[in-house]
Amino acid sequence: MGKIKTWLKNELWVGYNLFEKLFLLSMLLLQIAVYIIVPDTVIGIISGISGVISVVLCAKGKISFYFIGFVQTISYLYLAWTNAFYGEVIENVFYLVTMIWGIFIWKNNMQKNEDGTSDVKAKKFNWWQWTLSIVFTIIATLIMGYFLDSIGSNQAYLDAATNVMAIFAQLLMIWRYREQWIWWIVIDVICIIMWFNVGNWSMVAMYIAWTINAIYGWYNWSKLNKEQTDNTEKEITDEKL
């Protein structure tokens, strides 16, 4: 039990600066305030709160985000199905499968810190990876949008865009690339529009929080990548000496 408490403390509190702690608390309060002002379903508030916690953990590079993410994914899948966002349903089924895969990959690629915490080892794109990623995203969105429109999906091409980009961003997250956050930012903005159009304010609030967090995620993973690269180069230099 003591080891579990220490692990939870390290994952959820130790190593967070004041901004990160205040950000997490403010985003949770935003979800609760929206729920009070514009009452939603219990599933909606569960999805919103677990979603805020999981993405903050991901932005910090904490492997525990996967476990909270299971709760968010299952609850969100239900909401997407009831609102006929079939692309979102497909996307979240994909999440459930890849989360298990991601746990094992991240577990083998964590860096220990002096304060007892652990961060994922972050990577970044080169120019040709950027090019291929953008071309793939555009082509796949057009193909899936046509398919979803043919089966009567609500807001088919917006749904397709979030679906394609989220699947790709999820893979980048599992493979530990910081560029995932660029795709998440675009996805979150589109999803704000989608859920605003159907009047689900818990989901609008959650995606606003996710957008802010994705911007911070880009910053933090860029910092992690630079620090880890500098440390690796220093270790190589020390070995040569």
Secondary structure, DSSP 8 states (H G I E B T S, - for coil): -HHHHHHHHHHHTTT--HHHHHHHHHHHHHHHHHHHHS---HHHHHHHHHHHHHHHHHHTT-TTHHHHHHHHHHHHHHHHHHTT-HHHHHHHHHHHHHHHHHHHHHHTSEEE-TTS-EEE--B---HHHHHHHHHHHHHHHHHHHHHHHHTT-TTHHHHHHHHHHHHHHHHHHHTTBTTHHHHHHHHHHHHHHHHHHHT-HHHHHHHHHHHHHHHHHHHHHHHHHHHHHHHHHHHHHHHH-
